[in-house]
Amino acid sequence: MRLFLLLGFALAIKVEAQAPAKPVTPAKPAPTSAPKPTAAKPKPSIGEAREWMDTAEKKLLDVGVESGRADWIAATYIIEDSEILSAQAN
C-alpha cells in the first residue's frame, strides 16, 4: 500500500515538473484619482429629526408586533406552516 502511495506522489511530482510554467503577469496598479469633493449636506433640523424618529419607532413597533404574533402562533400551533411564518417575520 505504501509503495503505491509513494509511486503516486513521485508520478505527480514528475508530471508537475514537466508541465510548462504559466507566465506570471504583473498586477496592474490601481488608478489613482483624487476623490471628487462633495457638497456638505446641511444638518437636519430638530423637527426633521423628530419626524424621522417617529417614523422609525412606528415601523419598529409594527415589525415587533408582527414578529411577536408569528412567534406566538409558532409556539402554540407547532406545525411546519407556523414555523415558516415565524421565520419570515423574523
Buried (B, 14 or more C-beta within 10 A) or exposed (E): EEEEEEEEEEEEEEEEEEEEEEEEEEEEEEEEEEEEEEEEEEEEEEEEEEEEEEEEEEEEEEEEEBBEEBBEBBEEEEEEEBBEBBEEBE
